[in-house]
């Protein structure tokens, strides 16, 4: 965030439009570096064994003798945390982006100790339970939606900033006045195609296939993956998008001249 603000400040001070290319380019580099770091780092984030629960990121070990309770907590629509209640402290481990599930963690905990993972009665989880009518698979489904939303953000943001950076760069090189505007429009089309393909693959998962269409829509709304159906809102949205794109074309024309 500070890098973006600093780049904008320098662009305004030096009056050089080419420096605006640095804004999406720097953001893109930061996002790519984070994605690569996640792909390269294959070390286990969480280890459960006869000693206890190992949090490798914090370099901490919570021994079974000191653990009072273990709780799976969904305190928002984009995170899943394992809450470890010890005798003197309460710790949490973010499991949203890990290749695991509450069921697998619970089986490991039960295997190495006499404990079981409890599910917190947080407000968000209660809302999902109402949609699924207290289905036993509610925690697994919530985990899948959290990972799906994380996937959308981690892939969608680099696509957006990468295409915007490329559009600005081509606008600087070429004399055609609408390069950036066309590139911005193509960015929207590419993101739309990416979202549709991601949703299609997500719906192929067994747990998601077991949901009714109504349940899927309601949960997607809770996770901010869809908007509530409203014809008036849709019409206003299309009009707003059209006006916005006209504005982008106008700005693209004047910026090139």
Backbone bond lengths (Angstrom), bond angles and torsions (degrees), N, CA, C in turn:
res aa  C-N    CA-C-N  psi(-1)  N-CA   C-N-CA  omega(-1)  CA-C   N-CA-C  phi
1 X - - - 1.463 - - 1.528 110.86 -
2 X 1.357 115.68 -45.51 1.461 119.57 179.03 1.519 111.56 -62.97
3 X 1.340 116.79 -35.32 1.463 120.88 179.11 1.517 110.90 -63.89
4 X 1.321 116.98 -42.57 1.465 121.39 179.33 1.523 110.63 -63.73
5 X 1.337 117.33 -46.09 1.463 121.68 179.95 1.526 110.54 -61.42
6 X 1.339 116.52 -43.10 1.462 120.92 179.68 1.530 111.15 -63.36
7 X 1.346 116.14 -40.42 1.471 120.04 -179.96 1.521 111.28 -65.26
8 X 1.344 116.98 -42.27 1.460 121.04 177.71 1.530 110.20 -61.52
9 X 1.323 116.72 -42.81 1.466 121.32 -179.98 1.528 110.81 -60.71
10 X 1.330 116.20 -46.03 1.461 119.91 179.75 1.520 111.37 -64.60
11 X 1.344 116.50 -38.93 1.460 120.37 179.44 1.525 111.26 -61.39
12 X 1.334 116.32 -41.71 1.463 120.34 -179.57 1.525 111.30 -70.44
13 X 1.331 116.02 -35.92 1.457 119.94 -178.01 1.528 111.96 -72.34
14 X 1.314 116.34 -41.10 1.461 120.26 -175.89 1.533 112.89 -88.70
15 X 1.334 117.35 -7.35 1.463 122.19 177.95 1.535 112.76 56.80
16 X 1.310 116.38 31.27 1.473 119.91 -178.48 1.519 108.41 -112.27
17 X 1.328 116.86 110.26 1.463 121.01 -177.40 1.523 112.74 -63.62
18 X 1.340 115.59 -25.54 1.464 118.33 -178.36 1.523 111.76 -64.04
19 X 1.332 116.23 -26.37 1.462 119.39 -179.99 1.529 112.02 -67.29
20 X 1.358 115.96 -20.89 1.472 118.29 177.98 1.517 111.63 -63.92
21 X 1.333 116.00 -21.84 1.461 120.36 176.09 1.516 110.96 -61.58
22 X 1.338 116.20 -28.84 1.455 120.20 -177.02 1.528 112.61 -67.06
23 X 1.331 116.79 -27.24 1.469 118.99 -174.54 1.530 111.86 -62.88
24 X 1.351 118.55 -62.13 1.475 117.34 178.70 1.521 111.96 -66.69
25 X 1.350 116.92 -29.20 1.466 119.63 -178.85 1.534 110.99 -66.37
26 X 1.329 117.24 -43.68 1.465 121.11 179.11 1.527 110.80 -66.19
27 X 1.342 115.63 -43.44 1.473 119.01 177.85 1.522 110.26 -60.94
28 X 1.343 116.70 -40.95 1.464 121.17 178.93 1.520 111.05 -61.83
29 X 1.339 117.11 -44.26 1.462 120.80 179.67 1.529 111.53 -61.86
30 X 1.341 116.01 -41.02 1.472 120.10 178.89 1.522 110.34 -62.92
31 X 1.342 116.87 -45.57 1.468 120.85 -179.59 1.519 111.20 -64.35
32 X 1.347 116.96 -43.01 1.469 120.44 179.79 1.527 110.41 -63.38
33 X 1.337 116.58 -40.55 1.468 119.64 179.80 1.528 111.07 -63.39
34 X 1.347 116.60 -38.15 1.468 120.10 178.59 1.524 111.22 -67.19
35 X 1.355 115.63 -41.21 1.472 119.64 179.05 1.522 110.66 -64.95
36 X 1.335 116.76 -44.64 1.472 120.76 179.61 1.522 110.49 -62.75
37 X 1.337 116.40 -40.07 1.462 120.69 178.86 1.515 110.77 -60.06
38 X 1.342 115.61 -41.07 1.464 119.74 179.13 1.519 111.71 -67.24
39 X 1.343 116.62 -36.98 1.466 120.67 -178.26 1.527 111.35 -72.77
40 X 1.329 115.80 -38.92 1.468 120.30 -177.16 1.529 111.58 -74.45
41 X 1.325 115.86 -40.20 1.463 119.93 -177.15 1.525 110.11 -75.87
42 X 1.321 116.14 95.14 1.466 121.33 -178.60 1.532 112.22 -99.65
43 X 1.335 116.38 8.30 1.464 119.72 178.55 1.526 110.10 -67.98
44 X 1.330 117.47 144.27 1.471 119.89 -178.86 1.525 111.35 -63.58
45 X 1.300 116.09 135.78 1.470 122.01 178.57 1.516 110.35 -85.12
46 X 1.337 115.39 -31.17 1.461 121.35 -176.60 1.528 109.64 -135.94
47 X 1.328 116.94 131.08 1.464 121.99 177.03 1.527 108.40 -126.78
48 X 1.319 115.67 129.71 1.463 121.32 176.81 1.524 107.99 -119.33
49 X 1.328 116.87 119.51 1.463 120.93 -179.05 1.519 110.20 -142.43
50 X 1.338 116.35 -166.67 1.457 120.51 -176.22 1.530 112.77 -67.37
51 X 1.314 116.82 -17.58 1.470 120.43 179.30 1.527 111.00 -80.81
52 X 1.314 115.52 -45.55 1.458 120.12 -178.14 1.519 111.32 163.87
53 X 1.314 116.24 -147.64 1.457 122.78 179.90 1.528 108.59 -108.88
54 X 1.331 116.08 123.78 1.461 121.56 -177.61 1.532 109.45 -104.04
55 X 1.314 116.41 120.19 1.460 121.93 173.23 1.524 106.95 -98.02
56 X 1.347 116.61 100.91 1.461 120.84 -173.42 1.527 112.55 -70.90
57 X 1.333 117.78 -27.42 1.468 119.62 -179.96 1.529 110.31 -69.45
58 X 1.316 116.73 -43.27 1.465 120.80 179.37 1.526 112.39 -88.12
59 X 1.343 115.28 -5.62 1.466 120.03 -177.90 1.532 111.32 56.33
60 X 1.333 114.81 46.79 1.458 120.59 179.55 1.525 110.39 -125.20
61 X 1.322 114.95 150.71 1.459 121.62 176.61 1.526 108.25 -124.37
62 X 1.331 116.26 123.87 1.461 121.02 178.10 1.530 107.40 -104.23
63 X 1.323 116.06 104.86 1.459 120.89 -175.41 1.524 110.34 -75.01
64 X 1.341 114.65 149.05 1.457 119.81 -175.86 1.524 111.95 -57.46
65 X 1.331 116.91 -35.74 1.459 120.03 -178.29 1.509 114.02 -65.40
66 X 1.336 117.04 -24.02 1.464 120.51 -177.98 1.528 112.79 -98.18
67 X 1.342 116.56 -5.95 1.472 120.42 -177.27 1.527 110.40 -90.63
68 X 1.340 116.21 123.85 1.460 121.09 176.65 1.532 111.21 -88.24
69 X 1.323 115.90 -49.18 1.461 120.85 -177.69 1.528 109.95 -145.53
70 X 1.339 115.32 154.79 1.470 121.68 174.00 1.517 106.97 -127.83
71 X 1.314 115.34 130.83 1.467 119.62 -173.39 1.525 111.00 -133.20
72 X 1.324 115.91 135.48 1.464 121.09 172.57 1.518 107.76 -90.20
73 X 1.334 116.11 125.39 1.454 119.87 -173.00 1.522 111.73 -126.93
74 X 1.327 115.58 128.48 1.471 122.34 174.01 1.528 106.77 -113.77
75 X 1.332 115.66 86.52 1.458 118.49 -175.51 1.521 113.32 -87.67
76 X 1.338 117.48 1.66 1.465 121.47 176.06 1.523 107.64 -158.26
77 X 1.343 115.93 -178.41 1.459 119.74 -178.48 1.517 112.73 -88.82
78 X 1.331 117.50 9.67 1.463 118.65 -178.22 1.524 113.73 -138.65
79 X 1.315 117.48 13.62 1.459 118.60 -179.25 1.525 111.59 -144.29
80 X 1.315 114.39 148.86 1.465 122.02 175.03 1.516 107.41 -133.09
81 X 1.315 116.55 121.42 1.462 120.46 -176.08 1.517 110.95 -123.72
82 X 1.312 113.75 147.31 1.457 120.88 173.62 1.528 106.52 -99.69
83 X 1.321 116.61 115.15 1.461 121.69 -178.78 1.529 108.53 -95.39
84 X 1.320 115.82 120.85 1.467 121.46 179.95 1.517 108.60 -108.85
85 X 1.311 115.94 112.85 1.464 121.38 -179.20 1.528 109.38 -97.05
86 X 1.327 114.88 105.31 1.459 121.00 178.74 1.531 109.51 -93.57
87 X 1.321 115.82 179.46 1.460 120.33 -176.84 1.524 112.04 -65.34
88 X 1.331 116.10 -36.79 1.462 119.33 -174.74 1.529 114.23 -115.53
89 X 1.306 117.36 -4.92 1.460 119.80 -176.01 1.525 111.29 -155.22
90 X 1.322 115.27 165.57 1.463 121.69 175.21 1.520 108.05 -123.10
91 X 1.327 117.37 121.75 1.458 122.98 -177.80 1.523 109.37 -115.51
92 X 1.340 116.28 157.81 1.460 119.80 176.23 1.523 110.59 -137.42
93 X 1.312 115.49 145.96 1.465 122.99 179.24 1.523 107.99 -123.88
94 X 1.323 116.58 122.58 1.463 121.38 179.89 1.532 109.31 -79.16
95 X 1.324 116.09 117.96 1.471 121.70 -176.77 1.533 112.47 -112.02
96 X 1.326 117.03 9.57 1.461 120.79 -173.14 1.524 112.74 -55.58
97 X 1.330 116.47 -44.95 1.464 120.43 -173.16 1.521 113.48 -98.49
98 X 1.319 117.54 10.99 1.461 120.03 -179.46 1.529 110.94 -90.60
99 X 1.318 114.76 149.94 1.459 120.85 -179.29 1.523 109.60 -83.85
100 X 1.307 115.51 70.24 1.456 121.34 -179.99 1.519 108.55 -152.95
101 X 1.312 116.78 -179.01 1.462 120.85 -179.74 1.524 108.72 -143.83
102 X 1.343 117.35 158.59 1.465 120.18 177.50 1.528 112.40 -57.50
103 X 1.343 116.35 -34.47 1.465 119.83 -179.81 1.524 111.18 -64.23
104 X 1.334 116.81 -45.54 1.467 121.02 179.57 1.522 111.24 -63.92
105 X 1.339 116.14 -41.47 1.465 119.92 178.95 1.523 110.44 -64.67
106 X 1.325 116.23 -42.48 1.466 120.41 -179.37 1.524 111.29 -63.22
107 X 1.353 116.50 -39.21 1.464 120.51 178.74 1.534 110.87 -65.42
108 X 1.318 117.13 -38.47 1.465 121.32 179.06 1.528 110.76 -68.17
109 X 1.326 116.09 -42.87 1.466 120.49 178.89 1.522 110.36 -62.41
110 X 1.332 117.08 -44.65 1.461 121.47 -179.95 1.529 111.93 -65.58
111 X 1.345 116.38 -32.88 1.466 120.78 -178.83 1.519 111.59 -69.08
112 X 1.334 116.58 -40.35 1.465 120.14 -174.87 1.526 113.67 -96.52
113 X 1.322 117.76 -5.94 1.467 120.04 179.62 1.519 109.43 -150.31
114 X 1.321 114.85 -178.24 1.468 119.61 177.70 1.530 110.97 -99.16
115 X 1.323 115.82 18.70 1.458 119.68 -175.60 1.528 111.28 -101.96
116 X 1.320 114.98 162.09 1.461 121.79 174.22 1.526 108.88 -133.63
117 X 1.315 115.09 149.29 1.456 119.31 -179.86 1.525 109.80 -77.55
118 X 1.311 115.21 126.14 1.453 120.37 175.79 1.524 109.11 -90.56
119 X 1.310 116.31 156.85 1.465 119.99 176.68 1.518 108.35 -108.84
120 X 1.317 115.46 124.51 1.456 120.58 -177.93 1.521 112.10 -66.97
121 X 1.311 115.90 146.69 1.464 120.56 179.04 1.531 110.53 -92.44
122 X 1.348 115.77 51.16 1.447 118.96 178.71 1.525 109.64 -72.89
123 X 1.325 115.36 160.10 1.461 121.16 -173.34 1.523 112.20 -59.02
124 X 1.332 116.53 -42.77 1.463 119.78 -176.59 1.527 110.90 -64.05
125 X 1.316 116.96 -43.78 1.462 120.77 -179.58 1.529 111.06 -64.21
126 X 1.323 116.33 -38.79 1.462 120.32 179.01 1.530 110.56 -61.83
127 X 1.340 116.67 -38.65 1.462 120.83 178.50 1.527 111.61 -63.82
128 X 1.329 116.57 -39.94 1.470 120.41 178.28 1.526 110.17 -69.49
129 X 1.322 117.40 -37.53 1.471 121.24 178.65 1.530 110.66 -62.36
130 X 1.313 116.50 -35.96 1.471 120.00 178.65 1.519 110.74 -65.34
131 X 1.326 116.25 -37.51 1.470 119.95 178.90 1.523 110.23 -67.80
132 X 1.333 116.64 -42.34 1.464 121.32 -177.08 1.521 112.64 -89.95
133 X 1.330 116.73 -0.08 1.466 122.19 178.77 1.520 111.22 57.84
134 X 1.369 114.06 48.53 1.464 122.20 176.41 1.525 113.10 59.21
135 X 1.311 116.29 35.47 1.470 121.70 176.41 1.530 109.63 -59.92
136 X 1.331 117.51 142.12 1.466 121.87 -179.34 1.525 112.64 -63.59
137 X 1.324 116.86 -22.90 1.465 121.08 -176.94 1.524 113.00 -91.44
138 X 1.334 117.55 12.83 1.461 120.82 -174.12 1.526 112.47 -58.59
139 X 1.339 117.74 -41.13 1.468 120.71 -178.16 1.521 110.94 -67.46
140 X 1.339 116.63 -41.27 1.469 120.15 178.90 1.531 110.61 -63.93
141 X 1.318 116.38 -41.52 1.465 120.46 -179.62 1.526 110.62 -66.00
142 X 1.336 116.77 -40.68 1.459 120.34 177.78 1.523 111.14 -63.15
143 X 1.320 116.23 -38.60 1.467 120.70 178.02 1.531 110.33 -63.18
144 X 1.323 116.65 -42.57 1.467 120.75 -179.97 1.526 111.15 -63.61
145 X 1.323 116.87 -42.79 1.462 119.87 179.21 1.526 111.55 -66.57
146 X 1.335 117.22 -37.25 1.470 120.39 177.95 1.521 110.67 -63.41
147 X 1.333 117.07 -43.57 1.462 120.90 179.44 1.526 111.26 -67.97
148 X 1.324 116.29 -37.31 1.462 120.58 179.02 1.525 110.68 -63.57
149 X 1.323 116.69 -44.19 1.462 120.49 178.52 1.523 110.77 -64.27
150 X 1.321 116.81 -40.87 1.467 120.81 177.75 1.525 110.89 -62.06
151 X 1.339 116.60 -40.75 1.464 121.79 178.34 1.530 110.72 -61.61
152 X 1.327 116.19 -42.87 1.466 121.12 179.85 1.531 110.45 -60.17
153 X 1.329 116.09 -43.32 1.467 120.06 -177.78 1.527 111.83 -70.41
154 X 1.330 116.87 -44.67 1.465 120.85 -175.60 1.523 112.28 -67.31
155 X 1.318 117.37 -31.88 1.469 120.31 179.30 1.525 111.26 -93.32
156 X 1.325 116.77 -39.21 1.462 120.62 -176.32 1.519 113.79 -66.23
157 X 1.325 118.51 -40.30 1.464 120.89 -178.92 1.530 112.91 -63.66
158 X 1.361 119.50 -47.02 1.475 118.11 175.27 1.520 113.38 -60.92
159 X 1.337 117.20 -35.90 1.472 119.86 177.09 1.532 109.91 -61.66
160 X 1.325 116.42 -45.46 1.468 120.53 -178.27 1.526 111.25 -63.90
161 X 1.326 117.21 -55.45 1.464 119.92 -175.73 1.525 111.63 -68.90
162 X 1.331 117.49 -31.68 1.464 120.07 177.23 1.516 111.82 -64.72
163 X 1.320 116.56 -44.87 1.468 120.55 -179.94 1.528 111.87 -69.57
164 X 1.341 116.62 -36.99 1.468 119.29 177.99 1.532 110.31 -65.71
165 X 1.339 117.06 -42.48 1.463 120.78 178.44 1.531 110.76 -62.12
166 X 1.334 116.39 -42.89 1.461 120.56 179.13 1.531 111.08 -64.30
167 X 1.327 116.47 -39.20 1.471 120.79 -179.59 1.530 110.87 -64.78
168 X 1.339 116.54 -42.80 1.468 120.11 178.66 1.530 110.30 -64.90
169 X 1.326 115.63 -42.41 1.472 119.98 -179.38 1.532 111.37 -61.95
170 X 1.327 117.04 -44.72 1.467 120.83 179.79 1.533 111.26 -67.92
171 X 1.356 116.25 -33.80 1.464 119.09 177.80 1.532 111.01 -64.30
172 X 1.356 115.82 -35.46 1.466 120.35 178.65 1.527 110.64 -68.86
173 X 1.338 116.27 -37.21 1.470 120.05 -176.61 1.525 112.94 -77.46
174 X 1.330 116.67 -38.97 1.461 121.10 -171.62 1.529 111.95 -99.28
175 X 1.311 115.22 154.33 1.473 120.61 -179.30 1.525 112.81 -89.06
176 X 1.330 116.85 -16.50 1.467 120.01 179.18 1.530 108.94 -61.20
177 X 1.337 119.41 126.06 1.469 121.71 -168.75 1.527 116.44 -73.56
178 X 1.325 117.57 -13.83 1.463 118.41 -173.59 1.528 113.29 -112.56
179 X 1.306 117.79 23.39 1.468 121.14 -178.72 1.523 110.60 -62.68
180 X 1.330 117.35 -48.76 1.461 120.39 -178.62 1.531 111.07 -63.38
181 X 1.321 116.92 -43.26 1.467 120.68 -179.00 1.530 111.36 -61.79
182 X 1.334 116.33 -44.40 1.465 120.33 178.87 1.522 109.91 -65.61
183 X 1.344 115.97 -40.77 1.462 119.87 178.09 1.515 111.84 -62.99
184 X 1.348 116.78 -39.14 1.461 121.01 179.08 1.523 110.45 -65.62
185 X 1.333 116.11 -40.38 1.463 120.60 177.46 1.525 110.76 -64.18
186 X 1.332 116.59 -41.58 1.463 120.79 178.28 1.530 110.99 -64.62
187 X 1.332 115.84 -33.85 1.466 120.00 176.97 1.525 110.28 -60.31
188 X 1.331 115.90 -44.22 1.457 120.07 177.92 1.515 112.46 -62.54
189 X 1.338 116.80 -40.34 1.469 121.46 179.45 1.528 110.80 -65.73
190 X 1.335 116.26 -42.77 1.466 121.30 179.61 1.525 110.53 -64.30
191 X 1.335 116.87 -43.13 1.465 120.31 178.53 1.523 111.31 -63.99
192 X 1.326 116.39 -39.73 1.470 120.73 178.11 1.528 110.29 -61.70
193 X 1.339 116.88 -45.03 1.463 121.06 178.87 1.528 111.06 -63.90
194 X 1.333 116.44 -40.33 1.470 121.18 178.65 1.531 111.07 -62.47
195 X 1.333 116.57 -44.38 1.461 120.80 179.96 1.521 111.97 -64.38
196 X 1.332 116.72 -40.83 1.462 120.93 179.22 1.521 111.48 -64.67
197 X 1.345 116.33 -44.29 1.459 120.80 179.74 1.529 111.14 -65.83
198 X 1.339 116.78 -41.52 1.464 121.06 179.65 1.523 110.57 -63.27
199 X 1.333 116.34 -41.56 1.464 119.94 -179.95 1.530 110.85 -66.48
200 X 1.330 116.52 -38.85 1.466 120.43 179.20 1.523 110.31 -60.82
201 X 1.338 116.98 -45.06 1.467 120.92 179.24 1.521 111.16 -67.53
202 X 1.328 116.53 -37.35 1.467 120.77 179.36 1.516 111.08 -63.13
203 X 1.322 116.46 -39.84 1.462 120.99 -178.69 1.527 112.63 -70.14
204 X 1.332 117.16 -14.80 1.454 120.74 179.78 1.528 112.72 -78.24
205 X 1.340 117.08 -13.03 1.462 120.72 178.28 1.529 109.54 -67.07
206 X 1.325 115.78 141.12 1.469 121.26 -174.47 1.518 112.54 -56.76
207 X 1.329 116.62 -46.09 1.467 120.36 -177.55 1.528 111.50 -62.73
208 X 1.325 116.67 -35.91 1.465 120.84 -179.14 1.528 110.07 -75.37
209 X 1.329 117.29 -34.79 1.462 121.07 178.53 1.527 111.43 -63.82
210 X 1.341 116.67 -26.97 1.459 120.63 -179.82 1.524 113.14 -76.19
211 X 1.335 117.30 -11.23 1.456 121.08 178.36 1.530 110.14 -79.94
212 X 1.313 115.56 148.22 1.456 119.28 172.12 1.542 108.10 -76.07
213 X 1.327 116.11 163.43 1.467 119.68 179.73 1.521 110.90 -61.24
214 X 1.324 116.40 -37.30 1.464 121.14 179.88 1.525 110.82 -67.36
215 X 1.328 117.14 -43.19 1.465 120.83 178.43 1.528 110.93 -62.49
216 X 1.336 115.59 -42.34 1.463 119.98 179.74 1.530 110.81 -61.80
217 X 1.303 117.56 -43.92 1.469 121.40 -179.05 1.520 111.04 -64.66
218 X 1.341 117.02 -44.84 1.460 120.65 -177.75 1.531 111.83 -65.08
219 X 1.337 116.38 -41.47 1.472 119.55 178.71 1.531 110.04 -68.26
220 X 1.318 117.36 -39.46 1.469 121.12 178.32 1.527 110.83 -61.16
221 X 1.320 117.02 -36.58 1.463 121.02 177.27 1.524 110.07 -66.37
222 X 1.331 116.74 -41.88 1.463 120.68 178.65 1.524 111.28 -62.03
223 X 1.323 116.54 -35.18 1.470 121.35 -179.97 1.529 111.90 -88.49
224 X 1.319 116.40 8.71 1.470 122.59 178.14 1.528 112.33 58.54
225 X 1.326 115.55 32.51 1.467 121.54 175.61 1.527 111.09 -94.51
226 X 1.316 115.77 -18.71 1.461 121.66 176.94 1.521 108.45 -140.17
227 X 1.329 115.64 159.22 1.456 121.37 173.95 1.525 109.09 -101.12
228 X 1.330 117.75 150.11 1.472 119.35 175.85 1.525 110.15 -57.41
229 X 1.321 116.60 140.35 1.457 120.45 -178.14 1.527 110.29 -66.32
230 X 1.337 113.87 126.44 1.457 120.42 -179.46 1.524 107.71 -156.41
231 X 1.329 116.84 113.30 1.463 120.85 -175.53 1.524 111.98 -62.67
232 X 1.332 115.99 -40.76 1.468 119.32 179.99 1.521 110.96 -64.68
233 X 1.346 116.40 -41.30 1.458 120.25 178.73 1.520 110.48 -64.04
234 X 1.334 116.27 -38.84 1.465 120.15 179.95 1.523 111.15 -63.95
235 X 1.338 116.23 -43.79 1.477 120.52 179.54 1.524 110.53 -63.49
236 X 1.333 115.91 -44.93 1.467 120.64 178.47 1.524 110.62 -62.10
237 X 1.346 115.89 -38.45 1.458 120.55 179.49 1.518 112.44 -63.74
238 X 1.337 116.18 -42.87 1.472 119.97 178.64 1.535 111.15 -64.94
239 X 1.340 115.59 -40.50 1.472 119.69 179.19 1.533 109.66 -65.19
240 X 1.338 115.95 -44.57 1.466 120.30 -179.60 1.523 110.73 -62.19
241 X 1.332 116.26 -40.60 1.466 119.92 179.29 1.531 110.55 -64.61
242 X 1.348 116.42 -41.51 1.467 119.99 178.73 1.515 111.69 -62.39
243 X 1.349 116.50 -44.90 1.464 120.71 178.37 1.529 110.55 -63.25
244 X 1.333 115.67 -41.32 1.466 120.22 179.62 1.523 111.02 -61.43
245 X 1.335 117.22 -44.24 1.465 120.71 -178.68 1.529 111.10 -67.27
246 X 1.324 117.04 -35.17 1.469 119.71 175.22 1.524 109.40 -61.80
247 X 1.334 115.63 -42.43 1.459 120.39 177.19 1.520 112.16 -61.75
248 X 1.342 116.53 -39.96 1.467 120.81 178.63 1.521 110.50 -63.70
249 X 1.337 116.99 -41.85 1.472 120.55 178.43 1.527 111.22 -64.14
250 X 1.335 116.54 -39.17 1.470 120.09 179.11 1.531 110.69 -65.99
251 X 1.347 115.40 -45.68 1.469 119.71 178.84 1.526 110.52 -63.04
252 X 1.330 116.18 -40.26 1.467 120.89 179.44 1.526 110.65 -61.35
253 X 1.328 116.33 -39.63 1.469 120.44 -179.22 1.532 111.34 -66.48
254 X 1.342 115.90 -49.45 1.469 119.20 -177.69 1.533 111.70 -69.31
255 X 1.343 117.33 -33.39 1.465 120.09 178.85 1.521 111.14 -65.81
256 X 1.340 117.25 -33.29 1.466 121.02 -178.00 1.522 112.24 -78.78
257 X 1.337 115.82 -22.05 1.467 119.24 -178.62 1.527 111.62 -98.23
